[in-house]
Amino acid sequence: MAEAEYTKRSAHLRMSLYYIAFFSVYGIAIPLWPRWLEHYVSIEYVGVVLGAAYWGKLLFVPLTSWIADVTGNRKSILTLLAILVLLALLILPYVDDWLFYAVIWGTAGAALSSAVPLSDGLTLRAQQTVGVDFGNARLWGSISFIVFSVLVGAAADYYGVDAIYVAMMLVTAFLLSASFLLPGIRTEPEAGKAPFFKPLSLPNFPLFVVTVALLLSTHAGLYGFSAIHWADIGYSNAEITLFWVIGVVAEICMFAISGRLIRRFGATPLIAVCAVGGMLRWILIAIGTSPILLAFAQTLHALTFALLYMSFIAYIGKRVPAAIAASAQGLYDSLSMGIFFGIFTIVAGWLHQHDGSYSFFFMAVLSAIGLLLAGLLWVRVRRHDRLQMTSGL
């Protein structure tokens, strides 16, 4: 189907449905999947199994991003990734060694999270061609995350942790169905190009991608071990999912206003604000045991994820040509959710064995490093823009 055959409303509904399906899977995979894993894999290997998915992205993301830019077709790739996740989940009950779990979940988790830059790239393309509002389409995924994490968390408390696996199977089938309905909006490829590393030649892009990837990857401790840490200090599965709900509600609110904030202040200074939010959030989670303190820390998800990610999208949309946008997003995702997340998840697992708070103190230190990089990026981007204005006179 050609781009012209999609109206703004049609593309918006199709992308929103995909986000609902995708984040129904993520609403289980992020807060609850580690709780299921620890019943089948000893705790010292949970970090390795989770980290394998991030390392697997070092293969998946470059390959899928390259194919997306060469062919201009993201829909078919997203459908194939959903099929792969479903097949991997079907195999898991038949293995009983942590190494097999690492290989199989490493494949499934890599395929699942590799869909993020591709689907967001498709939404960005829909925004550029038919006027879809990125934030408004994406926030439906956040709402879905809340609904499914709460429902499945409660089901796990009532029926046992195997309810988590059953739910993962069902929502992954839903994801596959939604992927068939995605708009077939394409990007015109650059003939004869192999563009994956081309964005690195853009001014300030290497510093930008390292900065945002580092800040995003500070969520490694949260995604991998917050559920286990909060369970250790006395919270139930349902209460743990409520903490996640608070974070996602804050995320939804930020998605709704992020466009205005970015237009007012610019993407690069807001990245520095997000870094400060990360330092505060991870310290509070490290030291906090009361529900009020932890709930406040979770509201900072509005900064550490939502505003950070929308600043990333805004930067890509303004400073990266559409023909290599998938590669730019793939480089970011390979670094943040691949290399950095893989390393930091394993380190967080090692630190968690010593003390549940140590992994979050480590994330606070990483946020401080990210703040320094964000400040440098801000200065360099302003200098580049002034030079561009001067040369244009």
Number of C-alpha atoms within 10 A of each C-alpha: 9 9 15 9 12 17 15 15 12 15 26 25 17 19 28 22 23 26 27 27 25 28 26 28 25 25 31 25 22 20 25 27 20 24 22 17 21 16 12 15 19 12 17 14 19 25 29 24 26 27 30 28 28 32 24 26 29 21 16 24 31 22 15 25 30 21 19 29 25 23 15 21 19 26 20 13 19 26 19 15 23 23 20 19 23 20 15 19 19 12 12 14 11 9 12 11 11 17 15 14 25 23 16 22 24 23 22 24 26 28 27 26 22 31 23 18 24 25 23 19 27 27 27 22 21 26 18 14 17 18 16 22 16 25 19 15 24 24 23 20 25 26 20 22 28 24 18 22 29 25 15 26 26 20 18 22 14 12 11 12 21 14 17 25 21 12 19 22 17 13 22 24 18 19 27 22 17 22 27 16 16 25 23 20 23 20 24 14 18 14 8 7 12 15 21 25 14 14 23 17 9 11 14 16 19 15 16 23 20 19 26 27 26 26 31 26 28 30 24 28 30 21 20 28 26 27 25 22 21 20 15 11 11 11 16 17 25 19 18 23 26 17 22 25 24 21 23 27 20 20 25 23 14 21 23 15 13 24 19 11 14 18 10 9 10 16 24 25 17 21 30 26 17 28 31 18 23 30 25 16 25 29 19 21 26 21 15 16 14 10 12 10 13 19 19 16 22 24 21 22 26 24 24 29 24 25 25 26 22 22 24 21 17 20 17 21 17 10 14 19 13 20 17 28 27 35 32 27 26 30 27 24 29 25 25 26 31 29 20 23 31 27 19 26 29 23 18 26 26 19 18 22 13 10 12 24 23 20 30 28 22 20 27 26 16 20 29 19 16 27 25 13 22 26 17 16 22 19 13 16 17 12 12 13 11 12 11 11 10 9 8 7 5
